[in-house]
Amino acid sequence: MHITQLNRECLLHLFSFLDKDSRKSLARTCSQLQDVFEDPALWPLLHFHSLTELKKDNFLLGPALRSLSICWHSSRVQVCSIEDWLKSALQRSICSQHESLVSDFLLQVCNRCPNLASVSLAGCGHVTDDCLTRLLYCCPRLRALRLENCARITNRTLAAVAAHGRALQTLHVDFCRNVSAAGLHRLRAACPRLTLRAEHSAAMIPDQLPRGATSPGTAFRKLLLR
């Protein structure tokens, strides 16, 4: 029996065992398999290991998507998490491109995936408060949001959770240095049933524009960059 003789349910089951690249390669062989590749039911889960994967056309964003994960663990994370005023012109240029890539991708997610239940952006130094506010507003069924080591997240995201995260049950903001103890206290008061994890966040040195003498924390980070 040729693979194209299988019914759609069987083809979807076979595709489910393949990674994104393999699915795309198989879909290129004929229009019938391309049609299976484009079936939203095939894409309830998406996991990306790097930002470059976001630019590929080997996946589909649609209403069937329930779980999204972008866990970016690479040497560039160290650059992207540095305060803007400590970056070189080249580093700023790289980070600006990455921020646009992440923002554009999450905007597509907001527009196409209203049924998202779980989002993980661990290690992504480019996700902003604005992106997350829109995500929380456009995905009212979101139950879990994990933002460990997202350097640009501030109390604005916590306020957005309180305002729009009606279904949210779990929030992780560990090692987010721009989240304050006061912001966490307000969120706990507003959402007492929310499982909130914020290890070290309020204890870390937040980003702030240098004024006058260099602070010990900034001096230490400069020393690390040499």
C-alpha positions in Angstrom: 0.0 0.0 0.0 1.3 3.5 -0.9 1.3 6.0 1.9 -1.2 8.2 0.0 -3.8 5.4 0.1 -4.1 5.8 3.9 -7.0 7.7 5.2 -6.5 11.2 6.8 -6.7 10.0 10.3 -3.8 7.5 9.7 -1.7 10.2 7.9 -2.2 12.6 10.8 -1.1 9.9 13.2 2.1 9.2 11.1 2.9 12.9 10.8 2.6 13.3 14.6 5.8 11.1 15.1 7.9 13.4 12.9 9.8 16.6 13.9 9.0 19.9 12.1 11.7 19.5 9.4 10.7 15.9 8.6 7.0 16.9 8.3 7.9 19.7 5.9 10.1 17.4 3.8 7.3 14.8 3.5 4.7 17.4 2.7 6.7 18.5 -0.3 6.3 15.2 -2.0 2.7 15.6 -3.0 -0.3 17.9 -2.6 -2.2 15.3 -0.5 0.6 15.2 2.1 0.9 19.0 2.0 -2.8 19.2 2.8 -2.2 17.0 5.9 0.8 19.1 6.9 -1.5 22.2 6.9 -4.2 20.6 9.0 -4.3 22.5 12.3 -5.0 19.3 14.2 -1.4 18.3 13.6 -0.1 21.3 15.6 -1.3 21.3 19.2 2.3 21.6 20.5 5.3 23.6 19.3 8.8 23.7 20.8 11.6 25.9 19.5 15.3 25.5 20.7 16.5 28.7 19.1 15.2 32.0 17.6 16.4 31.0 14.1 13.7 28.3 14.2 11.0 30.9 14.3 11.9 32.1 10.8 11.4 28.7 9.2 8.2 27.7 7.4 8.2 24.1 8.8 5.3 24.7 11.2 1.7 26.0 11.4 0.2 28.4 13.8 -3.5 27.9 14.3 -6.4 27.6 16.8 -5.4 24.0 17.7 -2.1 25.1 19.3 -2.3 24.5 23.1 1.3 24.5 24.2 4.2 26.8 23.0 7.8 26.7 24.2 10.7 28.9 23.2 13.6 27.9 25.4 16.7 29.6 24.0 19.8 28.4 25.8 22.9 29.5 23.9 26.0 31.7 24.2 24.1 34.7 23.0 21.8 34.7 26.0 24.6 36.3 27.9 24.8 39.1 25.4 21.0 39.6 25.2 20.6 39.8 29.0 23.1 42.6 29.4 21.8 46.1 30.2 21.4 48.2 27.1 23.9 50.9 28.2 26.6 48.3 28.6 26.2 46.8 25.1 28.4 47.7 22.2 26.9 49.0 18.9 27.2 45.5 17.4 25.5 43.9 20.4 22.6 46.4 20.2 22.2 45.7 16.5 22.0 41.9 17.1 19.6 42.3 20.0 17.3 44.7 18.1 16.9 42.1 15.3 16.2 39.4 17.8 13.6 41.6 19.6 11.8 42.3 16.3 11.8 38.6 15.5 10.3 37.6 18.9 7.8 40.4 18.8 6.6 39.6 15.3 6.3 35.9 16.1 4.3 36.5 19.3 2.0 38.9 17.5 1.2 36.1 15.0 0.6 33.8 18.0 -1.8 36.3 19.5 -3.7 36.6 16.2 -3.9 32.9 15.3 -3.8 30.9 18.6 -6.6 32.0 20.9 -6.8 28.6 22.6 -3.2 28.5 24.0 -3.1 26.9 27.5 0.7 26.9 28.2 3.6 29.2 27.1 7.2 28.9 28.1 9.8 31.5 27.2 12.6 30.5 29.5 15.9 32.3 28.7 14.4 34.6 26.1 16.0 37.9 26.8 13.9 39.7 24.1 10.4 39.2 25.2 8.9 42.4 26.5 6.0 43.5 28.8 4.0 44.7 25.7 4.2 41.3 24.0 3.1 39.5 27.2 0.3 41.9 27.9 -1.1 41.3 24.4 -0.6 37.6 24.8 -2.5 37.5 28.1 -5.3 39.6 26.5 -5.6 37.6 23.3 -5.3 34.1 24.9 -7.9 34.1 27.7 -7.5 30.3 28.2 -3.8 30.5 29.2 -3.2 28.5 32.3 0.6 28.4 32.6 3.2 31.0 31.8 6.8 30.4 32.4 9.3 33.3 32.1 12.4 32.2 33.9 15.4 34.4 33.3 13.6 36.9 31.0 15.6 40.0 31.7 13.2 42.5 30.3 10.2 41.5 32.3 9.0 44.0 34.8 6.1 44.7 37.2 4.1 45.7 34.1 3.8 42.0 33.2 2.6 41.2 36.7 0.0 43.9 36.4 -1.1 42.4 33.1 -1.5 39.0 34.7 -3.7 40.5 37.4 -5.8 42.3 34.8 -6.1 39.7 32.0 -4.9 36.3 33.3 -8.3 35.1 34.4 -7.6 31.5 33.7 -3.9 31.6 34.7 -3.0 29.0 37.4 0.8 29.0 37.2 3.3 31.8 36.7 7.1 31.4 36.9 9.3 34.6 36.9 12.4 33.1 38.5 15.6 35.1 38.0 13.8 38.1 36.4 15.9 40.9 37.8 13.4 43.7 37.0 10.5 42.2 39.0 10.3 43.8 42.4 9.1 42.5 45.8 6.3 45.1 45.8 5.1 44.0 42.4 5.0 40.3 43.5 3.2 41.3 46.7 0.5 43.2 44.7 0.1 40.2 42.4 -0.3 37.7 45.3 -2.9 40.0 46.8 -4.8 40.3 43.5 -4.6 36.6 42.6 -4.4 34.5 45.8 -5.0 31.3 44.0 -2.2 31.8 41.5 0.8 29.5 41.9 3.6 32.0 41.7 7.2 31.1 41.6 9.8 33.9 41.7 13.0 32.5 43.0 15.7 35.3 43.4 13.8 37.8 41.3 13.1 40.4 43.9 16.6 39.9 45.4 18.5 40.6 42.2 19.9 44.0 41.2 17.4 45.6 38.7 18.4 47.5 35.6 18.6 51.2 36.1 20.3 54.0 34.2 23.6 54.8 35.9 23.7 58.2 37.6 26.9 59.7 39.0 29.2 57.1 40.5 29.0 53.6 39.2 27.1 51.3 41.5 28.9 48.2 42.9 26.6 45.9 41.0 27.1 47.6 37.7 30.9 47.7 38.2 30.8 44.0 38.9 28.9 43.3 35.7 31.3 45.4 33.7 34.2 43.4 35.1 32.5 40.2 34.0 32.2 41.5 30.5 35.9 42.3 30.1 
